Amino acid sequence: MPVPGPARTARTIDDVKLSTDHRNPFVRGLASFWAPTPRSMRGWALASVVANAGITVTGAGVRVTASGLGCPTWPRCTPDSFVPVAHPEVSMLNMFVEFGNRLLTFLVLAVGAVCVVAVWRLVPRRRSLMRLALLQPAGVLAQALWGGLVVRTALNPFTVGMHYLLSTGLIAACWLLYARAGEGDGPVRTVVHRDLRVLGYVLLAATFTLLVVGVVVSGTGPHSGDEIASRFDLDIEAVARFHADVVYVVVGLTFALLFGLRVSGAPLAARRAALALLVVELAQGVIGYTQYFLAVPAALVLLHVLGSTVVWIAALRVVTSLRSREPLPATPAGPSPAEVAATV
């Protein structure tokens, strides 16, 4: 005989209490974006920074291994298959390298989608974060389409260079999501002198200029990605020296900012960010000069691309460390319906 009692309905995921401290790693992972805390939200934003930086470096790996046209068509890998198959004109190794980089796009897209879900589920919901989160899957899809253009133009150095620069823009959006997730939505509060903040923006612009010039050097030198790929018709010695000149400017601006932060008693976080940027720049300079004198070996080119990505992230960190945002003031709660009735 069934025992009489209240009817029970099936439990949904919204009825289940999730905890980021749960012993089950699957539940912890699910809770980190389905029932996010500000901390777990920042964790996913940082994961997006790492994922986009990683695929930028693996893209360079495709180029230095001469696998740029390992999959000679797009969106298919070969004219008659979406996955690598034996092709008389393409090495299977090159094909797998290029196809593997294409597959990583889905991983980066998944991380971006999780960021969107985490921001959507965050309580209270923050519209400023949603805009930054939506840029991630949109940017990844745009990058995938541009990657198809890179293949269809036979690795034209302009399209290849723009592919990298679009990645730097996407990394900037991911970093801003990470930084803003740790702040409120109130007015910007400057934590350093106004002139130092302006210097920080100048430094960021100079760093981006350095990346652009680096793209020109890369498009002029060896490691085009394939034998049939064209190159910029420029003097490699001249563009390499100009690149070095821009490096000196960036390092000088970084030292000036670090000195200004030091003597002005700026917050420790800002001084540490500037010092970290200077250290990364010096390490990158050592790699750059070493690869130049060793005739640009492929391994050092890959390391140099990794360094340039880290320099860009470190420069973004410097800029976001120079200001903060306070939480919005709480809106006074209105009288309850009972209080309103009592006054009538």
C-alpha positions in Angstrom: 0.0 0.0 0.0 1.4 3.4 -0.9 1.9 5.6 2.1 -0.1 8.8 1.8 1.8 12.0 2.0 2.8 15.1 0.0 3.5 14.6 -3.6 7.2 14.7 -4.5 8.5 16.2 -7.7 11.7 15.4 -9.4 14.6 17.5 -8.2 16.3 19.7 -10.7 19.9 21.0 -10.7 18.6 24.3 -9.2 17.3 22.3 -6.2 20.7 20.7 -5.5 23.0 22.6 -3.3 26.4 22.8 -5.0 29.6 23.6 -3.2 33.0 24.5 -4.5 34.3 22.6 -1.4 32.6 19.3 -2.3 34.7 16.2 -2.2 33.6 15.1 -5.7 35.8 17.0 -8.3 33.0 16.8 -10.9 30.6 18.6 -8.5 33.2 21.2 -7.6 33.8 21.9 -11.3 30.1 22.2 -12.0 29.6 24.5 -9.0 32.5 26.7 -10.1 30.4 28.0 -13.0 26.8 27.0 -12.3 26.8 28.3 -8.8 29.8 30.7 -9.1 31.4 32.7 -6.4 33.4 35.9 -7.3 36.6 33.8 -6.8 35.5 30.9 -9.1 34.4 33.5 -11.7 37.9 35.0 -11.6 39.3 31.5 -11.9 37.5 30.8 -15.2 38.4 34.2 -16.5 42.1 33.4 -15.8 41.7 30.1 -17.5 40.4 31.9 -20.5 43.6 34.1 -20.5 45.7 31.0 -20.3 43.8 29.2 -23.1 44.0 32.1 -25.5 47.6 32.6 -24.8 48.3 28.9 -25.2 46.6 28.7 -28.7 48.6 31.7 -29.7 51.8 29.9 -28.9 50.7 26.6 -30.5 49.8 28.6 -33.6 53.4 29.8 -33.8 54.4 26.1 -33.4 52.4 25.3 -36.5 54.4 28.0 -38.4 57.9 27.1 -37.2 57.3 23.4 -38.0 56.3 24.3 -41.6 52.8 22.9 -40.9 50.9 26.0 -41.9 49.3 24.2 -44.8 49.3 20.8 -43.3 45.5 21.0 -43.8 45.5 22.6 -47.2 41.8 23.5 -47.2 39.3 25.1 -44.8 36.9 24.3 -43.1 37.9 20.8 -44.3 41.4 19.5 -43.6 41.6 18.0 -47.1 39.3 18.7 -50.1 37.3 15.5 -49.2 37.7 15.1 -45.5 37.3 17.1 -42.3 39.9 15.0 -40.5 43.5 14.2 -41.6 43.8 11.5 -44.3 46.7 10.5 -46.3 47.5 13.1 -49.0 50.2 12.7 -51.6 51.5 16.3 -51.3 51.3 16.8 -47.5 53.2 15.1 -44.7 51.0 13.4 -42.2 53.0 14.9 -39.4 52.4 18.4 -40.7 48.8 17.6 -41.2 48.3 16.4 -37.6 50.2 19.4 -36.2 47.9 21.8 -38.1 44.7 19.8 -37.4 45.6 19.6 -33.7 45.8 23.4 -33.5 42.4 23.6 -35.1 41.0 21.2 -32.5 42.4 23.5 -29.7 39.9 26.1 -31.0 37.1 24.1 -29.5 38.8 24.0 -26.1 39.2 27.7 -26.1 35.6 28.2 -27.2 34.4 25.9 -24.4 36.3 27.9 -21.8 34.8 31.1 -23.2 31.3 29.6 -23.1 31.8 28.6 -19.5 32.8 32.1 -18.7 29.5 33.4 -20.2 27.5 30.8 -18.1 29.4 31.8 -14.9 28.7 35.5 -15.4 25.1 34.7 -16.2 24.7 32.7 -13.0 26.6 35.1 -10.8 24.6 36.7 -8.1 24.1 39.6 -8.2 24.3 39.7 -12.0 26.8 42.2 -13.4 26.1 43.6 -16.9 29.6 44.9 -17.2 31.0 41.4 -16.9 28.5 40.0 -19.3 29.7 42.2 -22.1 33.3 41.2 -21.6 32.3 37.5 -21.3 30.4 37.5 -24.6 33.5 38.9 -26.4 35.2 35.6 -25.7 33.1 33.1 -27.7 32.5 35.8 -30.3 36.2 36.5 -30.6 37.1 32.8 -30.9 34.6 32.3 -33.7 36.0 35.4 -35.5 39.5 34.0 -35.1 38.4 30.6 -36.5 37.0 32.4 -39.6 40.1 34.4 -39.9 42.2 31.2 -39.7 40.3 30.0 -42.7 41.3 33.1 -44.5 44.9 32.5 -43.6 44.8 29.0 -45.2 42.9 30.3 -48.3 45.5 33.0 -48.8 48.3 30.5 -48.6 49.7 32.0 -45.4 50.0 35.5 -46.7 52.2 37.3 -44.0 49.5 40.0 -43.6 46.7 37.6 -42.7 49.1 35.5 -40.5 50.2 38.7 -38.7 46.6 39.8 -38.2 45.7 36.4 -36.8 48.3 37.0 -34.0 47.2 40.6 -33.4 43.5 39.5 -33.1 44.6 37.0 -30.5 46.3 39.8 -28.5 42.9 41.7 -28.6 41.1 38.6 -27.3 43.7 38.1 -24.6 43.1 41.8 -23.5 39.3 41.1 -23.3 39.9 38.0 -21.2 42.3 39.8 -18.9 39.8 42.7 -18.4 37.2 40.1 -17.4 39.6 38.7 -14.9 40.4 42.1 -13.5 36.9 43.5 -13.4 35.6 40.3 -11.8 37.7 41.2 -8.8 36.4 44.8 -8.6 33.0 46.5 -8.0 31.0 48.4 -10.6 31.4 51.8 -8.9 33.3 54.8 -10.3 37.0 54.3 -11.1 39.3 55.1 -8.2 42.9 56.0 -9.2 45.3 54.5 -6.7 48.4 56.3 -8.2 49.1 59.8 -9.4 47.3 60.7 -12.5 50.5 61.2 -14.5 51.6 57.7 -13.6 48.4 56.3 -14.9 48.8 58.2 -18.1 52.3 56.8 -18.4 50.8 53.3 -17.9 48.6 53.8 -20.9 51.5 55.1 -23.0 53.5 52.0 -22.0 50.6 49.7 -23.0 50.4 51.5 -26.4 54.1 51.1 -26.9 53.9 47.4 -26.0 51.2 46.9 -28.6 53.4 48.8 -31.1 56.2 46.4 -30.3 54.0 43.5 -31.0 53.0 45.0 -34.4 56.6 45.5 -35.3 57.4 42.0 -34.2 54.8 40.7 -36.6 56.4 42.6 -39.4 59.8 41.0 -38.5 58.2 37.6 -38.4 56.5 38.1 -41.7 59.9 39.2 -43.3 62.2 36.5 -41.9 62.2 32.7 -42.2 59.7 30.2 -40.8 56.8 31.2 -43.0 54.9 28.1 -42.3 55.2 26.6 -45.8 57.5 26.7 -48.8 54.9 28.4 -51.0 54.1 31.2 -48.4 55.0 34.7 -49.4 57.1 37.1 -47.3 57.1 40.9 -46.8 59.5 42.5 -49.3 61.5 44.3 -46.6 65.1 44.3 -45.4 65.2 41.9 -42.5 68.2 43.6 -40.9 66.4 47.0 -41.0 63.2 45.8 -39.5 65.0 43.7 -36.9 66.9 46.8 -35.8 63.8 48.9 -35.7 62.2 46.2 -33.6 65.1 46.5 -31.2 64.7 50.3 -31.0 61.1 49.9 -30.0 62.2 47.4 -27.3 64.5 50.0 -25.8 61.6 52.5 -25.7 59.3 50.0 -24.0 61.9 49.0 -21.4 62.7 52.7 -20.8 59.0 53.5 -20.2 58.7 50.5 -17.9 61.7 51.6 -15.8 60.3 55.1 -15.7 57.0 53.9 -14.5 58.6 51.6 -11.9 60.7 54.4 -10.6 57.7 56.7 -10.4 55.7 54.1 -8.5 58.5 53.6 -6.1 59.2 57.2 -5.2 55.5 58.1 -5.0 54.7 55.3 -2.5 52.2 53.6 -4.9 50.5 50.4 -3.7 52.6 47.3 -3.5 50.4 45.5 -6.2 51.2 48.2 -8.7 54.9 48.1 -8.0 55.1 44.4 -8.2 53.2 44.4 -11.5 55.7 46.9 -13.0 58.7 45.0 -11.7 57.3 41.7 -13.1 56.9 43.4 -16.5 60.5 44.7 -16.5 61.8 41.2 -15.6 59.8 39.6 -18.4 61.0 42.2 -20.9 64.6 41.7 -20.0 64.2 37.9 -20.4 62.5 38.4 -23.7 65.4 40.6 -24.8 67.9 37.9 -24.0 65.8 35.4 -26.1 65.5 37.9 -29.0 69.2 38.6 -29.2 70.1 34.9 -28.8 67.8 33.8 -31.7 69.2 36.7 -33.8 72.8 35.6 -33.4 71.9 31.9 -33.8 70.2 32.5 -37.2 66.7 32.3 -35.8 66.3 28.6 -34.7 62.7 27.4 -34.7 62.8 26.5 -31.0 63.8 30.0 -29.9 61.2 31.5 -32.2 58.5 29.5 -30.4 60.0 30.7 -27.1 60.0 34.3 -28.3 56.3 34.1 -29.2 55.6 32.8 -25.8 57.6 35.6 -24.3 55.8 38.3 -26.4 52.4 36.9 -25.2 53.6 37.0 -21.5 54.9 40.6 -22.0 51.5 41.6 -23.3 49.7 40.0 -20.4 52.1 41.6 -17.9 51.6 45.1 -19.5 47.8 44.6 -19.2 48.3 43.7 -15.5 50.3 46.9 -14.9 47.5 49.1 -16.4 44.7 47.4 -14.4 46.8 47.6 -11.2 46.9 51.4 -11.4 43.2 51.8 -10.7 40.3 50.2 -8.8 36.6 50.2 -8.7 34.5 50.3 -5.5 31.2 48.4 -5.1 28.1 50.4 -6.0 26.4 51.9 -3.0 23.6 49.7 -1.7 20.2 50.9 -2.8 18.0 51.7 0.3 15.3 49.1 0.7 11.7 50.5 0.4 9.1 50.0 3.0 7.5 46.5 3.2 3.9 46.0 2.2 3.0 45.5 5.9 4.6 48.9 6.8 2.7 50.6 4.0 -0.6 49.1 5.1 0.1 50.2 8.7 0.4 53.8 7.7 -2.9 53.9 5.8 
